Amino acid sequence: MSRLTIFAKGNLDVRDSLHSQKLGGMLVWNGINAALGERVPAVTIRLKHETWNRSDALLAARGAVPAELLEQNLPLGAFPAASQFSRAVFEADADVIVLSVQPDVFSRLARHRRDGFVFHPHNMVAWSAEQRAWLREACAVEDFLTPEASMANLARIIARIRERSAAAILVYNLSPITPGEAVHSHEGLDELFSTRIRRFNLGLIELSQATGISIIDVDTVLARAGAEGLKIDTVHLTGEGSRLVAHEVVRVLDDLGLLPEA
């Protein structure tokens, strides 16, 4: 039996489809090896996953958590400080590296006013009053990234990965479908996340043209199967949605010649 190693730097979209997904405490999808077993049972995938706060933060990461942030001992939940400042994606010995545009679409970060580092202040409901006061006093909010800034950052990330690795690079796009959304006139509205997602998806196509990375086209996969029934909200998929995305990853790996013939 042969084995592929995937290093995945991403959030729920990547984790749920590649590792596993639970809803209400019940396992609703068991990850990419379940999809692979249906197609090429002689291959298994070893998966390493880290959450990702945003592309600009990843480029700035130095591999060590800033001392002042460590001192705060913030309960950052699914975004531990070690993961937020990790450079492992640039150092991983992997056959495949998986990224996603999801953090750049949805995340605002905090920037330390004095030291300049950025981080995702996740899980603030669990912070103490003193920790929240520190955030207000010591940090400023960084606005959302533009699609143009995101794609420029991703190009730099891809170039840095390729300095030492020939791993295939796959990047998830997003489905813009939001269950229940029925806007027909955008006059007077701020940009909706559904519109923002479409702009990022177009930027990702141009990035693929320029760099040769492969897009995991979540948008198309879900649209073909009926996206509204496969999405819980703008971000979260049902178990069936995650299953379909995992099968698309397997299809792309096969198309890239990384899987043996069945």
NUGU-238972 format. One record per residue: x, y, z of N, C-alpha, C, O in turn. Coordinates in steps of 0.02 Angstrom, whole numbers, always signed. Layout:
N
((X, Y, Z), (X, Y, Z), (X, Y, Z), (X, Y, Z))
...
//
This chain:
262
((+43, -60, +0), (+0, +0, +0), (+44, +62, +0), (+91, +67, +40))
((+30, +109, -45), (+68, +171, -48), (+33, +226, -9), (-26, +220, +7))
((+70, +280, +5), (+42, +332, +47), (+63, +401, +20), (+121, +411, +1))
((+16, +447, +19), (+29, +517, +2), (+24, +558, +66), (-17, +544, +110))
((+66, +609, +70), (+63, +655, +126), (+34, +722, +103), (+59, +752, +56))
((-18, +744, +137), (-48, +809, +123), (-38, +854, +183), (-54, +835, +240))
((-12, +914, +171), (-11, +966, +223), (-65, +1016, +204), (-62, +1048, +152))
((-114, +1023, +248), (-171, +1068, +235), (-169, +1126, +283), (-171, +1118, +343))
((-165, +1186, +254), (-167, +1248, +294), (-232, +1283, +277), (-238, +1316, +226))
((-281, +1275, +321), (-347, +1302, +306), (-394, +1291, +365), (-374, +1266, +417))
((-456, +1312, +356), (-504, +1311, +411), (-558, +1258, +401), (-542, +1203, +378))
((-620, +1274, +416), (-672, +1223, +416), (-681, +1190, +348), (-693, +1129, +345))
((-677, +1228, +294), (-689, +1198, +229), (-638, +1143, +215), (-656, +1090, +189))
((-576, +1156, +232), (-522, +1108, +221), (-526, +1051, +271), (-523, +992, +253))
((-534, +1067, +335), (-536, +1016, +387), (-594, +968, +377), (-586, +907, +380))
((-655, +996, +366), (-714, +954, +363), (-712, +905, +305), (-734, +848, +311))
((-686, +928, +248), (-684, +884, +189), (-627, +834, +191), (-635, +777, +170))
((-569, +855, +217), (-510, +812, +215), (-501, +769, +277), (-481, +711, +273))
((-517, +796, +336), (-506, +759, +398), (-570, +723, +419), (-574, +662, +417))
((-620, +761, +440), (-684, +732, +461), (-730, +789, +479), (-708, +846, +489))
((-795, +774, +483), (-843, +825, +502), (-894, +795, +549), (-921, +741, +537))
((-907, +832, +603), (-960, +813, +650), (-1012, +868, +653), (-994, +927, +652))
((-1074, +849, +656), (-1129, +896, +667), (-1172, +869, +723), (-1195, +812, +721))
((-1183, +911, +774), (-1222, +889, +831), (-1191, +829, +866), (-1227, +787, +894))
((-1125, +824, +865), (-1091, +769, +897), (-1089, +705, +856), (-1060, +655, +878))
((-1119, +705, +798), (-1121, +645, +755), (-1074, +653, +697), (-1071, +706, +665))
((-1036, +600, +681), (-992, +600, +623), (-1034, +596, +560), (-1071, +549, +549))
((-1026, +648, +517), (-1065, +650, +455), (-1021, +641, +393), (-1047, +630, +338))
((-956, +645, +401), (-909, +631, +347), (-842, +612, +377), (-819, +645, +424))
((-811, +561, +350), (-751, +533, +381), (-687, +548, +342), (-637, +513, +352))
((-687, +598, +300), (-625, +623, +272), (-603, +592, +206), (-636, +548, +178))
((-547, +617, +181), (-526, +601, +114), (-508, +528, +105), (-515, +501, +50))
((-485, +494, +157), (-469, +423, +149), (-532, +382, +135), (-528, +330, +103))
((-589, +405, +159), (-652, +371, +142), (-667, +379, +68), (-689, +332, +35))
((-655, +439, +41), (-665, +450, -31), (-614, +412, -72), (-630, +383, -124))
((-552, +411, -48), (-499, +376, -84), (-511, +301, -86), (-497, +268, -136))
((-537, +275, -31), (-549, +203, -28), (-600, +179, -79), (-598, +121, -99))
((-645, +223, -100), (-694, +204, -151), (-663, +203, -220), (-690, +171, -266))
((-606, +237, -229), (-577, +244, -295), (-511, +207, -303), (-501, +169, -351))
((-466, +217, -255), (-400, +184, -257), (-385, +156, -188), (-348, +188, -150))
((-412, +98, -170), (-403, +73, -102), (-331, +56, -84), (-316, +46, -25))
((-286, +51, -133), (-217, +35, -119), (-176, +95, -96), (-117, +88, -81))
((-208, +153, -92), (-173, +214, -71), (-207, +243, -9), (-269, +243, -4))
((-166, +267, +38), (-193, +304, +95), (-160, +373, +97), (-106, +384, +69))
((-193, +418, +130), (-167, +485, +137), (-152, +500, +210), (-194, +490, +254))
((-92, +524, +221), (-73, +549, +287), (-84, +624, +286), (-53, +660, +247))
((-128, +647, +329), (-148, +717, +328), (-122, +753, +390), (-130, +729, +446))
((-90, +811, +379), (-74, +857, +433), (-112, +921, +420), (-108, +949, +365))
((-148, +946, +470), (-189, +1005, +461), (-172, +1058, +513), (-165, +1043, +572))
((-166, +1120, +490), (-160, +1178, +534), (-212, +1230, +513), (-224, +1239, +454))
((-242, +1263, +562), (-285, +1318, +545), (-243, +1377, +520), (-183, +1380, +530))
((-278, +1424, +486), (-244, +1478, +452), (-282, +1543, +466), (-342, +1547, +454))
((-246, +1593, +491), (-282, +1656, +506), (-290, +1701, +445), (-343, +1728, +435))
((-237, +1709, +403), (-244, +1748, +342), (-177, +1748, +305), (-125, +1734, +334))
((-180, +1763, +240), (-119, +1758, +199), (-65, +1808, +219), (-6, +1791, +219))
((-84, +1869, +237), (-34, +1918, +257), (+0, +1898, +322), (+60, +1908, +331))
((-39, +1869, +368), (-10, +1845, +431), (+37, +1786, +419), (+89, +1782, +451))
((+19, +1742, +374), (+63, +1685, +358), (+129, +1709, +330), (+182, +1683, +349))
((+128, +1757, +285), (+190, +1784, +257), (+233, +1817, +310), (+295, +1815, +306))
((+202, +1847, +360), (+240, +1882, +412), (+262, +1835, +469), (+304, +1855, +510))
((+236, +1774, +471), (+251, +1729, +527), (+325, +1711, +528), (+357, +1701, +476))
((+353, +1709, +588), (+424, +1693, +597), (+434, +1627, +634), (+491, +1609, +650))
((+380, +1591, +648), (+387, +1526, +679), (+385, +1526, +754), (+384, +1473, +785))
((+384, +1586, +784), (+381, +1591, +857), (+327, +1640, +876), (+317, +1691, +843))
((+291, +1626, +929), (+238, +1670, +953), (+269, +1729, +989), (+312, +1719, +1032))
((+250, +1791, +973), (+277, +1849, +1008), (+268, +1844, +1084), (+217, +1820, +1108))
((+318, +1867, +1120), (+318, +1858, +1193), (+257, +1889, +1226), (+228, +1859, +1271))
((+237, +1949, +1204), (+181, +1982, +1237), (+116, +1943, +1227), (+74, +1940, +1272))
((+108, +1912, +1168), (+48, +1872, +1156), (+49, +1810, +1200), (-3, +1790, +1226))
((+107, +1779, +1207), (+113, +1721, +1252), (+94, +1739, +1323), (+60, +1700, +1357))
((+115, +1797, +1344), (+101, +1819, +1413), (+26, +1825, +1426), (+3, +1815, +1483))
((-13, +1841, +1374), (-85, +1849, +1384), (-121, +1782, +1393), (-176, +1780, +1421))
((-90, +1728, +1368), (-119, +1661, +1376), (-192, +1660, +1353), (-236, +1636, +1388))
((-203, +1686, +1292), (-270, +1692, +1266), (-299, +1623, +1247), (-264, +1584, +1215))
((-361, +1609, +1265), (-393, +1546, +1243), (-419, +1554, +1172), (-477, +1571, +1162))
((-377, +1540, +1123), (-392, +1555, +1053), (-429, +1497, +1017), (-438, +1499, +956))
((-449, +1447, +1054), (-490, +1394, +1026), (-456, +1358, +968), (-400, +1333, +975))
((-491, +1357, +911), (-466, +1321, +852), (-408, +1356, +818), (-379, +1329, +770))
((-390, +1416, +842), (-335, +1454, +812), (-280, +1467, +864), (-266, +1524, +881))
((-248, +1414, +890), (-197, +1423, +941), (-140, +1466, +914), (-126, +1467, +854))
((-108, +1502, +959), (-55, +1548, +939), (+0, +1512, +900), (+27, +1540, +852))
((+17, +1452, +920), (+71, +1416, +885), (+54, +1405, +812), (+97, +1410, +769))
((-10, +1390, +797), (-31, +1380, +728), (-31, +1447, +690), (-14, +1449, +632))
((-52, +1500, +725), (-56, +1565, +692), (+12, +1592, +670), (+17, +1630, +622))
((+65, +1573, +706), (+131, +1598, +690), (+177, +1544, +660), (+237, +1553, +654))
((+147, +1488, +642), (+184, +1432, +614), (+208, +1446, +543), (+174, +1479, +504))
((+267, +1420, +527), (+294, +1421, +459), (+296, +1351, +429), (+331, +1339, +380))
((+261, +1304, +460), (+266, +1234, +441), (+247, +1222, +368), (+275, +1177, +336))
((+200, +1262, +341), (+180, +1251, +271), (+238, +1263, +223), (+239, +1234, +169))
((+286, +1304, +243), (+345, +1318, +201), (+400, +1266, +211), (+448, +1264, +173))
((+393, +1226, +263), (+446, +1179, +281), (+424, +1106, +276), (+464, +1061, +287))
((+361, +1095, +260), (+333, +1027, +261), (+361, +984, +205), (+370, +1007, +149))
((+376, +921, +222), (+393, +871, +172), (+328, +836, +152), (+309, +786, +183))
((+295, +863, +102), (+229, +838, +83), (+226, +828, +8), (+262, +860, -30))
((+182, +783, -13), (+170, +773, -85), (+121, +825, -111), (+122, +844, -170))
((+77, +848, -67), (+24, +895, -86), (+17, +947, -31), (+17, +930, +28))
((+9, +1009, -50), (-6, +1062, -3), (-74, +1092, -22), (-85, +1111, -79))
((-118, +1096, +27), (-186, +1121, +15), (-195, +1186, +53), (-180, +1191, +113))
((-220, +1236, +18), (-236, +1302, +47), (-308, +1319, +31), (-342, +1281, -4))
((-332, +1376, +56), (-400, +1398, +42), (-403, +1474, +45), (-364, +1506, +80))
((-449, +1503, +7), (-460, +1576, +10), (-506, +1595, +69), (-515, +1654, +82))
((-534, +1546, +103), (-583, +1562, +155), (-557, +1612, +207), (-593, +1659, +223))
((-496, +1604, +235), (-474, +1653, +285), (-469, +1724, +258), (-486, +1772, +294))
((-447, +1732, +196), (-441, +1799, +168), (-509, +1831, +154), (-515, +1892, +156))
((-558, +1791, +140), (-625, +1817, +127), (-658, +1841, +192), (-690, +1894, +192))
((-650, +1804, +246), (-692, +1815, +305), (-657, +1844, +366), (-690, +1867, +412))
((-591, +1844, +368), (-556, +1860, +431), (-534, +1933, +436), (-503, +1960, +390))
((-549, +1963, +493), (-516, +2025, +515), (-466, +2006, +569), (-480, +1964, +611))
((-408, +2037, +567), (-356, +2022, +616), (-345, +2081, +663), (-368, +2137, +650))
((-309, +2068, +717), (-288, +2121, +763), (-213, +2132, +752), (-175, +2084, +748))
((-192, +2195, +749), (-121, +2212, +742), (-97, +2246, +806), (-127, +2294, +829))
((-44, +2220, +834), (-15, +2249, +894), (+15, +2318, +876), (+56, +2323, +831))
((-7, +2369, +912), (+13, +2437, +894), (+88, +2448, +899), (+117, +2482, +856))
((+120, +2421, +949), (+191, +2434, +959), (+235, +2387, +919), (+282, +2409, +886))
((+220, +2322, +921), (+264, +2273, +891), (+246, +2253, +820), (+287, +2224, +785))
((+185, +2269, +798), (+166, +2259, +729), (+142, +2190, +709), (+121, +2180, +652))
((+145, +2141, +754), (+123, +2074, +735), (+46, +2073, +730), (+12, +2112, +762))
((+21, +2027, +688), (-51, +2019, +679), (-72, +1950, +700), (-34, +1902, +695))
((-134, +1944, +725), (-160, +1880, +745), (-236, +1882, +743), (-266, +1936, +741))
((-266, +1824, +744), (-339, +1818, +742), (-365, +1811, +814), (-351, +1760, +846))
((-401, +1860, +839), (-425, +1857, +909), (-487, +1814, +915), (-542, +1838, +931))
((-479, +1750, +903), (-535, +1703, +901), (-560, +1687, +971), (-524, +1692, +1020))
((-624, +1667, +974), (-653, +1639, +1035), (-656, +1690, +1092), (-645, +1672, +1150))
((-669, +1753, +1075), (-667, +1806, +1126), (-719, +1797, +1181), (-711, +1826, +1235))
((-771, +1758, +1169), (-820, +1747, +1222), (-789, +1711, +1282), (-815, +1715, +1337))
((-733, +1677, +1270), (-699, +1641, +1325), (-644, +1682, +1357), (-612, +1660, +1405))
((-632, +1743, +1332), (-579, +1785, +1360), (-602, +1817, +1425), (-662, +1828, +1436))
((-555, +1833, +1467), (-570, +1870, +1529), (-579, +1944, +1512), (-560, +1966, +1458))
((-607, +1982, +1559), (-614, +2054, +1549), (-546, +2087, +1541), (-539, +2134, +1502))
((-496, +2062, +1576), (-428, +2090, +1571), (-399, +2076, +1502), (-365, +2119, +1474))
((-411, +2017, +1475), (-385, +2001, +1409), (-417, +2044, +1355), (-384, +2066, +1308))
((-483, +2055, +1361), (-517, +2098, +1313), (-494, +2170, +1318), (-488, +2205, +1268))
((-480, +2193, +1380), (-454, +2260, +1389), (-385, +2267, +1357), (-370, +2318, +1326))
((-343, +2216, +1365), (-277, +2217, +1332), (-285, +2223, +1257), (-248, +2262, +1225))
((-332, +2186, +1228), (-342, +2189, +1155), (-360, +2260, +1134), (-332, +2286, +1085))
((-407, +2291, +1169), (-428, +2359, +1151), (-371, +2409, +1156), (-364, +2453, +1114))
((-331, +2402, +1208), (-278, +2451, +1221), (-215, +2439, +1178), (-183, +2487, +1156))
((-198, +2377, +1167), (-134, +2361, +1135), (-139, +2350, +1060), (-88, +2352, +1025))
((-200, +2338, +1034), (-207, +2317, +965), (-258, +2360, +927), (-302, +2390, +957))
((-251, +2361, +862), (-298, +2393, +817), (-325, +2341, +768), (-291, +2293, +752))
((-387, +2351, +745), (-418, +2304, +699), (-392, +2315, +628), (-391, +2372, +604))
((-371, +2261, +596), (-353, +2263, +525), (-415, +2247, +484), (-451, +2200, +499))
((-428, +2286, +433), (-488, +2275, +392), (-480, +2213, +349), (-426, +2183, +345))
((-535, +2194, +315), (-532, +2138, +269), (-481, +2151, +214), (-469, +2208, +195))
((-452, +2098, +189), (-409, +2103, +131), (-450, +2113, +68), (-507, +2088, +63))
((-423, +2149, +20), (-454, +2152, -46), (-436, +2089, -84), (-386, +2056, -68))
((-475, +2070, -134), (-455, +2012, -176), (-386, +2022, -207), (-348, +1974, -212))
((-370, +2083, -228), (-305, +2096, -260), (-248, +2084, -211), (-198, +2054, -229))
((-256, +2108, -149), (-203, +2097, -99), (-197, +2023, -82), (-142, +1997, -74))
((-254, +1989, -77), (-253, +1918, -62), (-216, +1878, -116), (-175, +1835, -100))
((-231, +1892, -179), (-199, +1854, -233), (-124, +1869, -237), (-84, +1824, -251))
((-105, +1931, -223), (-33, +1947, -221), (+1, +1909, -165), (+56, +1883, -174))
((-32, +1905, -107), (-4, +1867, -51), (+1, +1793, -68), (+52, +1761, -54))
((-51, +1765, -98), (-50, +1694, -116), (+5, +1679, -167), (+37, +1627, -163))
((+16, +1725, -214), (+71, +1716, -262), (+138, +1712, -226), (+181, +1671, -244))
((+148, +1753, -175), (+210, +1752, -137), (+215, +1688, -96), (+269, +1659, -90))
((+159, +1665, -68), (+159, +1602, -30), (+178, +1544, -75), (+218, +1501, -57))
((+147, +1542, -134), (+162, +1489, -182), (+235, +1489, -202), (+268, +1437, -204))
((+262, +1549, -216), (+332, +1554, -235), (+378, +1530, -179), (+428, +1497, -191))
((+360, +1546, -117), (+402, +1526, -60), (+399, +1450, -50), (+450, +1419, -35))
((+340, +1421, -59), (+335, +1348, -54), (+378, +1315, -107), (+413, +1266, -94))
((+377, +1342, -167), (+412, +1311, -223), (+487, +1322, -221), (+524, +1292, -260))
((+511, +1364, -176), (+583, +1372, -167), (+615, +1307, -144), (+674, +1294, -158))
((+577, +1266, -107), (+606, +1204, -80), (+564, +1142, -93), (+585, +1087, -75))
((+507, +1149, -124), (+462, +1092, -131), (+431, +1090, -201), (+412, +1142, -228))
((+425, +1030, -228), (+390, +1019, -291), (+320, +992, -279), (+288, +967, -326))
((+296, +998, -218), (+229, +973, -201), (+176, +1006, -244), (+180, +1065, -261))
((+125, +967, -262), (+67, +996, -296), (+33, +1043, -247), (+27, +1028, -187))
((+10, +1100, -272), (-24, +1150, -230), (-96, +1156, -253), (-109, +1172, -311))
((-142, +1143, -207), (-213, +1147, -220), (-244, +1202, -177), (-228, +1207, -118))
((-287, +1243, -206), (-318, +1297, -168), (-394, +1292, -175), (-420, +1292, -231))
((-428, +1288, -119), (-501, +1287, -119), (-529, +1356, -135), (-506, +1406, -107))
((-578, +1359, -180), (-619, +1419, -184), (-680, +1409, -140), (-682, +1362, -101))
((-729, +1453, -145), (-788, +1449, -103), (-852, +1453, -144), (-852, +1482, -199))
((-905, +1425, -119), (-970, +1434, -149), (-1001, +1498, -124), (-1003, +1510, -64))
((-1025, +1542, -170), (-1055, +1605, -147), (-1128, +1597, -125), (-1157, +1645, -100))
((-1156, +1539, -135), (-1227, +1530, -118), (-1237, +1534, -42), (-1205, +1499, -4))
((-1283, +1578, -22), (-1302, +1584, +48), (-1376, +1564, +53), (-1419, +1599, +27))
((-1390, +1509, +87), (-1461, +1488, +92), (-1505, +1544, +118), (-1492, +1575, +169))
((-1559, +1556, +81), (-1607, +1607, +100), (-1593, +1676, +72), (-1637, +1720, +75))
((-1534, +1688, +45), (-1519, +1754, +17), (-1558, +1763, -48), (-1557, +1719, -92))
((-1592, +1821, -56), (-1633, +1833, -115), (-1628, +1906, -137), (-1679, +1936, -155))
((-1568, +1934, -136), (-1559, +2004, -154), (-1563, +2011, -230), (-1532, +1973, -267))
((-1602, +2060, -254), (-1606, +2072, -326), (-1583, +2142, -344), (-1573, +2156, -403))
((-1575, +2186, -295), (-1546, +2252, -308), (-1494, +2267, -254), (-1508, +2260, -194))
((-1435, +2286, -275), (-1381, +2300, -228), (-1374, +2374, -213), (-1327, +2394, -178))
((-1419, +2414, -238), (-1414, +2486, -226), (-1418, +2501, -151), (-1464, +2479, -116))
((-1368, +2540, -127), (-1367, +2559, -57), (-1341, +2507, -10), (-1335, +2520, +50))
((-1324, +2447, -35), (-1298, +2394, +8), (-1222, +2394, +9), (-1190, +2409, -41))
((-1194, +2377, +66), (-1123, +2361, +68), (-1112, +2296, +30), (-1160, +2260, +15))
((-1049, +2281, +16), (-1035, +2219, -20), (-1056, +2158, +21), (-1036, +2151, +79))
((-1097, +2116, -8), (-1117, +2054, +24), (-1060, +2003, +21), (-1017, +2007, -23))
((-1059, +1956, +68), (-1008, +1905, +66), (-1014, +1863, +2), (-964, +1840, -24))
((-1075, +1853, -22), (-1083, +1815, -84), (-1049, +1850, -143), (-1019, +1817, -185))
((-1053, +1916, -145), (-1019, +1954, -198), (-944, +1951, -188), (-906, +1942, -235))
((-923, +1958, -126), (-851, +1956, -110), (-821, +1889, -130), (-766, +1886, -157))
((-856, +1835, -116), (-832, +1769, -134), (-823, +1763, -210), (-772, +1736, -233))
((-870, +1789, -248), (-864, +1786, -321), (-802, +1822, -345), (-768, +1799, -392))
((-786, +1879, -315), (-727, +1917, -334), (-663, +1878, -319), (-616, +1877, -359))
((-661, +1845, -261), (-603, +1804, -244), (-597, +1744, -291), (-541, +1726, -311))
((-653, +1713, -308), (-650, +1656, -353), (-622, +1675, -421), (-584, +1637, -451))
((-641, +1733, -446), (-614, +1756, -510), (-539, +1770, -504), (-501, +1753, -549))
((-519, +1800, -448), (-448, +1812, -437), (-408, +1748, -435), (-351, +1745, -458))
((-438, +1696, -406), (-403, +1632, -401), (-392, +1600, -469), (-342, +1567, -481))
((-439, +1610, -515), (-429, +1586, -584), (-368, +1619, -615), (-327, +1585, -646))
((-362, +1685, -607), (-305, +1720, -634), (-240, +1697, -601), (-188, +1692, -634))
((-243, +1683, -537), (-184, +1657, -502), (-164, +1589, -529), (-104, +1575, -537))
((-212, +1547, -543), (-198, +1481, -572), (-166, +1488, -641), (-120, +1452, -658))
((-191, +1535, -680), (-162, +1546, -746), (-89, +1568, -741), (-48, +1548, -783))
((-74, +1607, -691), (-6, +1634, -684), (+43, +1586, -651), (+102, +1588, -665))
((+18, +1542, -607), (+64, +1502, -566), (+57, +1427, -578), (+102, +1389, -559))
((+2, +1404, -608), (-7, +1333, -620), (-37, +1295, -562), (-42, +1234, -565))
((-56, +1329, -508), (-88, +1293, -452), (-155, +1265, -474), (-186, +1290, -522))
((-178, +1215, -439), (-243, +1184, -454), (-296, +1211, -408), (-285, +1218, -347))
((-354, +1227, -435), (-410, +1251, -395), (-456, +1193, -378), (-477, +1156, -422))
((-471, +1186, -314), (-526, +1141, -294), (-589, +1183, -299), (-603, +1224, -255))
((-627, +1171, -352), (-682, +1216, -370), (-745, +1197, -331), (-791, +1167, -358))
((-744, +1216, -268), (-801, +1202, -224), (-865, +1232, -252), (-918, +1202, -248))
((-859, +1291, -281), (-917, +1325, -310), (-952, +1281, -361), (-1012, +1270, -357))
((-914, +1256, -409), (-944, +1215, -462), (-968, +1147, -436), (-1022, +1124, -455))
((-929, +1116, -392), (-949, +1051, -365), (-1017, +1055, -331), (-1060, +1013, -342))
((-1026, +1106, -289), (-1090, +1113, -253), (-1146, +1135, -299), (-1203, +1113, -292))
((-1130, +1180, -347), (-1182, +1204, -393), (-1212, +1146, -433), (-1272, +1144, -443))
((-1170, +1101, -456), (-1194, +1045, -496), (-1240, +999, -456), (-1285, +967, -484))
((-1229, +996, -391), (-1268, +950, -349), (-1325, +984, -312), (-1363, +952, -277))
((-1331, +1050, -320), (-1383, +1087, -285), (-1357, +1119, -222), (-1368, +1094, -167))
((-1322, +1176, -230), (-1284, +1206, -175), (-1326, +1222, -114), (-1304, +1210, -57))
((-1386, +1247, -123), (-1426, +1269, -66), (-1441, +1211, -18), (-1445, +1221, +43))
((-1449, +1151, -45), (-1461, +1093, -3), (-1399, +1064, +28), (-1404, +1019, +70))
((-1340, +1089, +9), (-1277, +1061, +34), (-1241, +1110, +80), (-1186, +1096, +103))
((-1273, +1168, +93), (-1241, +1218, +135), (-1286, +1233, +195), (-1347, +1239, +189))
((-1254, +1239, +253), (-1290, +1257, +313), (-1297, +1333, +317), (-1349, +1359, +337))
((-1244, +1367, +297), (-1243, +1440, +294), (-1190, +1460, +242), (-1169, +1418, +202))
((-1169, +1522, +243), (-1121, +1544, +192), (-1057, +1503, +193), (-1027, +1491, +141))
((-1035, +1482, +252), (-970, +1449, +260), (-976, +1373, +268), (-937, +1336, +238))
((-1024, +1350, +307), (-1024, +1280, +328), (-1064, +1236, +280), (-1118, +1254, +257))
((-1036, +1177, +266), (-1068, +1128, +222), (-1100, +1073, +263), (-1082, +1062, +321))
((-1147, +1039, +233), (-1172, +976, +261), (-1120, +922, +252), (-1070, +932, +217))
((-1131, +865, +283), (-1086, +808, +273), (-1082, +788, +201), (-1028, +771, +177))
((-1138, +789, +165), (-1138, +772, +94), (-1097, +822, +55), (-1062, +804, +7))
((-1101, +886, +73), (-1061, +937, +39), (-987, +923, +49), (-948, +928, +1))
((-966, +907, +110), (-896, +891, +123), (-874, +828, +85), (-818, +825, +61))
((-918, +780, +80), (-902, +719, +43), (-889, +735, -31), (-841, +709, -60))
((-931, +776, -61), (-922, +793, -131), (-857, +832, -143), (-823, +821, -193))
((-839, +875, -96), (-777, +913, -103), (-717, +866, -97), (-669, +871, -135))
((-720, +819, -50), (-665, +771, -43), (-656, +729, -106), (-599, +716, -127))
((-711, +709, -137), (-706, +671, -199), (-676, +714, -254), (-641, +688, -298))
((-689, +779, -254), (-658, +823, -304), (-583, +827, -292), (-544, +829, -340))
((-561, +829, -230), (-489, +828, -216), (-458, +764, -243), (-405, +766, -274))
((-490, +707, -232), (-464, +644, -258), (-461, +646, -334), (-412, +623, -364))
((-512, +673, -366), (-512, +679, -440), (-453, +720, -464), (-420, +702, -513))
((-440, +776, -431), (-385, +819, -451), (-317, +784, -440), (-273, +789, -482))
((-310, +750, -383), (-248, +713, -371), (-236, +661, -425), (-180, +651, -448))
((-289, +628, -444), (-284, +578, -498), (-264, +611, -564), (-221, +585, -600))
((-296, +667, -579), (-281, +703, -641), (-209, +727, -642), (-180, +732, -696))
((-181, +743, -585), (-112, +766, -581), (-62, +707, -583), (-1, +718, -581))
((-87, +646, -585), (-44, +588, -590), (-15, +566, -523), (+35, +530, -521))
((-47, +586, -468), (-21, +570, -402), (-50, +505, -375), (-27, +481, -323))
((-99, +476, -408), (-129, +414, -387), (-114, +360, -438), (-115, +373, -498))
((-100, +299, -415), (-91, +244, -463), (-157, +225, -496), (-210, +242, -470))
((-153, +192, -551), (-213, +170, -585), (-250, +119, -541), (-220, +75, -511))
((-316, +126, -540), (-356, +80, -499), (-351, +9, -526), (-381, -36, -498))
//
